Amino acid sequence: MNERDTLKINAKGHLEIGGADTVELVEKFGTPLYVFDELHIRNMMRVYKETIDKEYCGNGLVTYASKAFSCKAIYSIARSENIGIDVVSGGELYTAISAGFPADKIYMHGNNKLVSELELAVDNNIGTVIIDSFREAELLDNICKKRSVVQNVLIRINPGVEAHTHAFVQTARTDSKFGFSISDGTAEEITSYVLKKSNLRLRGYHCHIGSQIFEKQSFVLAAEKVMDFMALMKVKLDFTADTIDIGGGFGIWYNNEDPKLKLSDYAEYLKALICAIKSKAKVLGLNEPFLILEPGRSIVGEAGITLYTVGAIKDIAGIKKYIAVDGGMFDNPRYALYQSKYYALLANRANEDCTEKVTIAGKCCESGDLIAVDVPLPKAESGDILAVLSTGAYNYSMASNYNRNFIPPAVLVNAGETEYIIKPQTFEDIVRNDIIPERLK
Ligand SMILES: Cc1ncc(COP(=O)(O)O)c(C=O)c1O
């Protein structure tokens, strides 16, 4: 157990999250249900913020990458923790603003931001837009001109470092729909282009090197490469960048193949990065840049679980046993998309030994609608409660109404207190936007 463990098994043999018994949660709210532990979320936001405050004299900002989980309540939590957010669409931006999130701490990303999204951003005076194409720079400059405002911007660049879980590679040329490559000269071209735009104020550079990363050195290397590029731009274009945004990607525990990190481990990642930035600044004769981080998954991922009720069980002798639940790829598409691995347990019989390996299937009309494959479980019965862990990130935010199933509601737990932060959908919600043209009636 470490201080981030939001989960425990209580005296009744039930799984608890944030002090709430999951069996009672299911009695009160039903299944499928997303459950989030507020303290866990806050602890993660704090560890990043406090490390920047302590190790870098507060010369930076943690911006929660809200693509991981976006709803009004999460923006309220981020606001009360005094951190920033990153948004990637008009929808995320609108949600944040309607939750009263301070606009100056909003960073907007996206490789193809729509004119309407850029207008929404400028009209709401958001802090920073991260430029991802020449077209966007042109559009944004024109939008700002019409309103006589100047917008702070960063440029997304590809430093030639790609990281995934336990390894990272240095690449000469980046094949990505995002950003501008340093190696092929386009990062320099866009810098020069943006510097000529009278209504854009270029502050520096952003990069994002991957996801689910446990390798500290990859962040260090990326930061060093971005800073080398800053030094180059100072010499070549007389441009002094004052901001470096190192993106997100810090890894979390999904199953026993992943390390279980403590809060102090996340602080260590950040300390190593800060240390490298400080010494690189000294070597290059640059001022220490304002540091932005964009953790998403590591803030909400382990804070969330999904609860399901076991329904049909199909045992194909000698081949496979399927345990079907009342959710599926419509609430968690990550197995279908990336064969992501999850840890599952029976929440109402959490102390029982696992006696078999099963495949957890959803209820959609798709053979690939699986949540987890070959997971050890005690012998499950219809009516058991199945908990899938670490579903706080990229589950609700990727959910859909496929097969016209309801996207499950979400409950926030705070020291045993439970309340909805996303209410259940109804059949009325499902047909809300449907129209039958007169001629079809
Ligand atoms: C630009 C950017 N920032 C931050 C993130 C968040 O990454 P993570 O949730 O892995 O921390 C992403 C994820 O795709 C991203 O693309």
The ligand as an ORCA input file, in Angstrom:
! r2SCAN-3c Opt
* xyz 0 1
  C      -0.352     17.514    -26.347
  C      -0.683     16.559    -25.270
  N      -0.494     16.941    -23.996
  C      -0.805     16.118    -22.972
  C      -1.323     14.863    -23.192
  C      -1.655     14.003    -22.012
  O      -0.926     12.830    -21.983
  P      -1.098     11.845    -20.755
  O      -2.556     11.679    -20.510
  O      -0.453     10.586    -21.217
  O      -0.409     12.470    -19.582
  C      -1.522     14.416    -24.512
  C      -2.059     13.078    -24.780
  O      -2.300     12.647    -25.855
  C      -1.191     15.299    -25.583
  O      -1.361     14.944    -26.845
*
